[in-house]
Amino acid sequence: MKVRVLGCSGAIAKGCKTTSFLLDSNVLVDAGTGVGDLTLDEMLRIDHVMLTHAHLDHVASLPLMADAVAACRSKPIQVHALQKTIDALQSHIFNNIIWPDFSKIPSPAAPFITFHPHQAGDILAIGGKTIEVLPAVHTVPAVGYAVKAEKGYWAFTGDTERNPKLWKRLNQLDVSMLVIETAFSNRERDLAVLCLHLSPDTLAAELDFIAEGKNYPIYITHTKPAETAMIMAEIQKFDQTLPLGLHASHDIRWLKVGQEFEL
């Protein structure tokens, strides 16, 4: 499986695109602003969109992408998400005010998009892939995903704060790569707690839940552009700021737009 990073920032700036990952050519995980870098032909190949939650930085490109390719598709784009995420999309975006209701046009029988609810713990067969829905802890209902690949699972936490249920499940899986958010620096740790995001200190505590003997690359995503350098510097100083823990043995890297991974 090929994973292409379209966006991995917590906000926009030049060179910074919000969260979106393309799996092979047909499955999109989140639909942030990075989707706009795809060609029309690449967008046309996307049959499934997996959303972690309803926040704008993760869904902003969905209505625009659907509009861009609608006239060229013979079947709807399938949008997979929690029911409360779907409800939010229908109430606040596809509401014929912010955007047309693409789930009912050009007709309810043949719409441009269809919605497919799931819940944490579900194991789905989508686009030729096995995808497990992981728990997340955020200010709105949210999930992460673990996608089975030849070399092991590609795991994405989505937006989450401290999340013991996630680690319990990840320790049971053969994870080959973990993408985990760290949205704020330690100086903004109180704001991170309020917004239910991680900061380097809480990230370090979370990584200590990784079972002994489990070693896989960990990629940091969702950093705020103005704080990215500080966040990564603080992560690199784990052993100076916190008691030495299991996180010291893991390979922690900064995720960047345009990276591609073969799993």
C-alpha atoms as one frame of an Amber mdcrd trajectory, in Angstrom:
protein
   0.000   0.000   0.000   1.214   3.480  -0.836   0.491   6.336   1.579   0.825
   9.839   0.125   0.834  12.813   2.496  -1.339  15.541   0.969  -1.609  17.598
   4.139  -0.353  17.261   7.712  -0.555  20.724   9.259  -2.864  22.056  11.948
  -3.553  25.225   9.944  -2.684  26.858   6.632   0.336  28.872   5.498   2.586
  28.692   2.464   3.685  25.062   2.184   1.290  24.011   4.950  -1.819  22.022
   4.035  -4.322  20.586   6.496  -4.838  16.906   7.124  -5.321  14.506   4.238
  -3.730  11.197   3.235  -4.197   9.314  -0.045  -4.028   5.526   0.258  -3.017
   4.027  -3.071  -5.199   5.979  -5.474  -8.739   5.253  -4.305  -9.089   5.945
  -0.564  -8.757   9.359   1.047  -8.287   9.657   4.808  -9.607  13.086   5.789
 -10.181  15.839   3.258  -8.192  18.857   4.369  -6.766  21.538   2.115  -4.032
  19.251   0.764  -6.604  17.608  -1.505  -6.415  20.699  -3.687  -2.983  19.633
  -4.954  -4.442  16.584  -6.694  -5.141  16.667 -10.406  -8.671  16.099 -11.652
  -7.671  12.626 -12.825  -6.325  11.812  -9.354  -9.523  13.082  -7.719 -11.591
  10.976 -10.108  -9.902   7.803  -8.836 -11.009   8.450  -5.249 -14.071   6.318
  -4.496 -13.949   6.424  -0.686 -13.337   9.183   1.868 -12.700   8.202   5.504
 -13.307  11.122   7.869 -11.956  11.192  11.412 -14.256  14.011  12.565 -16.156
  17.076  11.398 -13.692  19.908  12.078 -13.079  22.179   9.104  -9.368  21.412
   8.703 -10.298  17.767   8.063 -13.313  18.237   5.779 -12.762  21.556   3.964
 -11.986  20.041   0.558 -14.743  17.425   0.523 -17.509  19.617  -0.975 -15.107
  21.249  -3.431 -13.611  17.928  -4.578 -17.059  16.409  -5.026 -18.077  19.401
  -7.134 -14.904  19.212  -9.228 -15.456  15.610 -10.314 -19.232  15.147 -10.075
 -19.899  15.559 -13.790 -17.268  12.965 -14.676 -18.244  10.189 -12.247 -20.611
   7.318 -12.931 -21.063   6.446  -9.236 -21.125   8.475  -6.017 -18.171   9.138
  -3.745 -18.694   7.105  -0.574 -18.062   9.102   2.609 -17.403   6.953   5.709
 -17.597   8.506   9.173 -19.227   8.445  12.575 -22.956   9.120  12.399 -22.477
  12.347  14.381 -19.856  13.476  11.868 -22.280  12.763   9.043 -25.006  14.657
  10.901 -22.675  17.656  11.259 -21.811  17.616   7.552 -25.454  17.477   6.557
 -26.459  20.209   9.016 -23.614  22.649   8.478 -22.094  22.072   5.024 -24.341
  20.068   2.693 -27.374  22.078   3.793 -28.206  24.002   0.597 -26.909  27.165
   2.271 -23.170  26.673   2.692 -23.160  24.077  -0.111 -25.719  22.067  -2.096
 -26.827  18.775  -0.588 -24.760  16.471  -2.767 -26.374  13.448  -1.119 -29.634
  14.342  -2.900 -28.527  15.832  -6.218 -28.804  15.375  -9.091 -31.391  12.988
  -7.563 -31.805  11.068  -4.277 -31.583   7.833  -6.268 -28.313   8.822  -7.968
 -26.494  11.369  -5.771 -22.972  12.731  -6.087 -22.039  11.431  -2.607 -23.383
   8.820  -0.199 -22.831   8.638   3.559 -21.877   5.415   5.361 -21.773   5.429
   9.186 -19.442   3.380  11.330 -18.277   3.383  14.948 -15.077   2.760  16.894
 -14.155  -0.910  16.856 -15.642  -1.623  13.443 -13.483  -3.459  10.920 -14.370
  -2.410   7.391 -13.612  -3.741   3.922 -13.300  -0.602   1.814 -11.611  -0.075
  -1.527  -9.795  -3.396  -1.340  -8.435  -2.543   2.119  -9.116  -3.712   5.660
  -9.630  -0.650   7.847 -10.207  -0.703  11.602 -11.877   2.261  13.270  -9.843
   3.369  16.301 -11.076   5.367  19.319 -10.141   9.037  19.693 -10.668  11.627
  22.442 -11.536  15.049  21.050 -13.915  17.988  21.472 -16.300  16.487  18.921
 -16.977  12.809  18.210 -13.828  11.510  16.521 -11.946   8.388  15.515  -8.636
   7.283  14.048  -7.916   4.483  11.594  -5.613   1.486  11.261  -5.220   0.225
   7.703  -3.782  -3.225   7.077  -0.881  -3.349   4.624   1.675  -5.927   3.559
   4.282  -4.705   6.064   1.831  -4.171   8.920  -0.738  -1.567   9.896  -0.572
   2.104   9.011  -2.137   3.724  12.071  -3.435   7.283  12.265  -4.705   8.682
  15.557  -6.718  11.538  14.111  -7.143  14.438  16.529  -6.916  13.127  20.067
  -5.740  13.884  23.566  -4.739  11.191  26.066  -6.271   7.967  24.829  -5.601
   4.721  26.777  -8.079   2.703  24.694  -6.072   3.540  21.563  -2.825   2.153
  22.993  -4.512  -0.991  24.244  -5.622  -1.751  20.698  -2.422  -0.635  18.953
  -0.408  -2.944  21.216  -2.473  -5.824  19.831  -1.760  -4.902  16.196   1.331
  -5.324  14.053   1.895  -1.602  13.511   4.462  -0.631  10.883   3.956   3.146
  11.054   2.144   5.461  13.447   0.989   8.969  12.560   0.116  10.893  15.728
  -0.919  14.479  16.287   0.909  17.041  18.436  -0.886  20.298  17.772   0.586
  22.601  20.426   3.918  23.330  22.081   4.437  22.867  25.809   3.972  26.586
  26.414   0.429  26.103  25.092  -0.204  22.917  27.083  -3.251  24.385  28.871
  -4.819  25.290  25.532  -3.987  21.808  24.234  -5.846  20.241  27.164  -8.807
  22.577  26.629  -8.943  21.703  22.906  -8.187  18.010  23.520  -4.970  17.922
  21.537  -1.505  16.682  22.476   1.554  18.750  23.363   5.083  17.281  23.588
   4.768  16.532  27.311   1.519  14.624  26.913   2.813  12.953  23.761   5.774
  11.587  25.711   3.460  10.227  28.380   1.281   8.622  25.704   4.208   6.947
  23.945   5.129   5.258  27.210   2.005   3.127  26.729   3.608   1.406  23.730
   4.308  -2.174  24.758   7.920  -3.155  25.328   9.434  -4.639  22.192   7.108
  -2.734  19.866   9.270  -0.518  17.703   8.002   1.337  14.662   8.545   4.823
  13.207   6.357   7.520  14.708   5.476  10.543  12.579   4.257  13.789  14.106
   1.364  15.529  12.363  -1.059  18.428  12.908   1.511  20.891  14.275   0.510
  24.554  14.144   2.713  26.283  11.516   3.833  29.034  13.910   4.915  26.465
  16.495   6.223  23.559  14.404   9.915  24.258  15.038   9.316  24.642  18.772
   7.174  21.512  18.973   9.777  19.367  17.210  12.587  20.807  19.359  10.621
  19.969  22.514   9.954  16.447  21.272  13.688  15.979  20.655  14.338  16.991
  24.276  12.119  14.351  25.868  15.043  12.893  27.815  15.846  16.338  29.256
  12.305  17.354  30.220  10.725  14.127  31.429  11.817  10.962  33.246  13.347
   8.545  30.770  10.651   6.221  29.450   9.951   3.803  26.644   9.566   6.678
  24.187  13.346   7.064  24.211  13.718   3.912  22.089  11.364   5.016  19.337
  12.152   6.711  16.069  10.185   9.988  16.084  10.064  12.085  12.907   8.227
  15.104  11.541   5.714  14.317   8.820   5.931  16.519   5.725   3.646  17.296
   2.793   4.569  15.300  -0.282   6.102  12.328   1.507   5.199   8.898   0.210
   5.490   5.597   2.054   5.335   2.022   0.810   3.866  -0.356   3.399
